[in-house]
Amino acid sequence: MTSLRCEATRWAVEYDDGTYPGFVEVRLTDANGRQWTFLDKPPIFSDGDELSPEATYPIAVTMDCVILSRTSDPDGNEVVTISTGGRPEATEGDRSEFDVRPDQLVEP
């Protein structure tokens, strides 16, 4: 599966009872320079333990995505439209499709 490079910016929510892992805030800057924010559980963005309340942020992370199309902008630069499949969705408008630069992707 393809992954999208993003940046974890902070630990957002901690649960005291230990039954829930908490949430991390992750930001994506799209191909147009707009920033999008995501809030979800750490395993959505990382396979390891680097995301925690004690971590030093920002931390480079990835999220799974699917490539929907490849086009070019007016300057001839490649733009890739991806979908997160709704997990996660951006906090601004519950959006899950984004235009990104090819260098933001980790393809198999």
SULGI-V983454 format. One record per pair of residues at least 24 apart in sequence whose ideal C-beta (glycine too) atoms are under 10 Angstrom apart, sorted by the first residue. I is the first residue (numbers start at 0). J is the second residue. If there is no record, write none. Layout:
# SULGI-V983454
<<I & J> <I & J>>
This chain:
# SULGI-V983454
<<0 & 63> <0 & 64> <0 & 65> <0 & 105> <0 & 106> <0 & 107> <1 & 61> <1 & 63> <1 & 64> <1 & 65> <1 & 66> <1 & 79> <1 & 81> <1 & 104> <1 & 105> <1 & 106> <1 & 107> <2 & 44> <2 & 60> <2 & 61> <2 & 62> <2 & 63> <2 & 64> <2 & 81> <2 & 103> <2 & 104> <2 & 105> <2 & 106> <2 & 107> <3 & 27> <3 & 44> <3 & 60> <3 & 61> <3 & 62> <3 & 63> <3 & 64> <3 & 65> <3 & 66> <3 & 79> <3 & 81> <3 & 83> <3 & 97> <3 & 99> <3 & 103> <3 & 104> <3 & 105> <4 & 28> <4 & 59> <4 & 60> <4 & 61> <4 & 62> <4 & 99> <4 & 100> <4 & 102> <4 & 103> <4 & 104> <4 & 105> <5 & 35> <5 & 37> <5 & 44> <5 & 57> <5 & 58> <5 & 59> <5 & 60> <5 & 61> <5 & 62> <5 & 87> <5 & 99> <5 & 103> <6 & 34> <6 & 44> <6 & 56> <6 & 57> <6 & 58> <6 & 59> <6 & 60> <7 & 37> <7 & 41> <7 & 44> <7 & 45> <7 & 49> <7 & 50> <7 & 54> <7 & 56> <7 & 57> <7 & 58> <7 & 59> <7 & 60> <8 & 34> <8 & 36> <8 & 56> <8 & 57> <8 & 58> <8 & 60> <9 & 52> <9 & 54> <9 & 56> <9 & 57> <9 & 58> <10 & 41> <10 & 50> <10 & 51> <10 & 52> <10 & 53> <10 & 54> <10 & 56> <11 & 36> <11 & 38> <11 & 39> <11 & 52> <12 & 38> <12 & 40> <12 & 52> <13 & 51> <13 & 52> <20 & 50> <20 & 51> <21 & 50> <21 & 51> <21 & 52> <22 & 50> <22 & 87> <23 & 50> <23 & 51> <23 & 52> <23 & 54> <23 & 56> <23 & 58> <23 & 60> <24 & 56> <24 & 57> <24 & 90> <25 & 50> <25 & 57> <25 & 58> <25 & 60> <25 & 61> <25 & 62> <25 & 87> <25 & 89> <26 & 57> <26 & 60> <26 & 89> <27 & 62> <27 & 81> <27 & 83> <27 & 87> <27 & 89> <27 & 97> <27 & 99> <27 & 103> <28 & 97> <28 & 99> <28 & 100> <28 & 103> <29 & 78> <29 & 81> <29 & 89> <29 & 97> <29 & 98> <29 & 99> <29 & 100> <29 & 103> <30 & 72> <30 & 76> <30 & 77> <30 & 78> <30 & 79> <30 & 80> <30 & 97> <30 & 98> <30 & 99> <30 & 100> <30 & 101> <30 & 103> <31 & 72> <31 & 78> <31 & 97> <31 & 98> <31 & 99> <31 & 100> <33 & 89> <33 & 91> <33 & 97> <33 & 98> <34 & 89> <34 & 91> <35 & 87> <35 & 88> <35 & 89> <35 & 90> <35 & 91> <35 & 92> <35 & 94> <35 & 97> <36 & 87> <36 & 89> <36 & 90> <36 & 91> <37 & 62> <37 & 83> <37 & 86> <37 & 87> <37 & 88> <37 & 89> <37 & 90> <37 & 91> <37 & 94> <37 & 95> <38 & 87> <38 & 88> <38 & 89> <38 & 90> <39 & 83> <39 & 86> <39 & 87> <39 & 88> <39 & 90> <40 & 86> <40 & 87> <43 & 83> <43 & 86> <43 & 87> <44 & 87> <61 & 103> <61 & 104> <61 & 105> <62 & 86> <62 & 87> <63 & 87> <64 & 95> <64 & 96> <64 & 97> <64 & 99> <64 & 103> <64 & 104> <64 & 105> <65 & 96> <66 & 99> <66 & 101> <66 & 104> <66 & 106> <67 & 96> <67 & 97> <67 & 98> <68 & 96> <68 & 98> <69 & 101> <70 & 98> <72 & 98> <72 & 100> <76 & 100> <76 & 101> <77 & 101> <77 & 102> <79 & 103> <79 & 104> <79 & 106>>
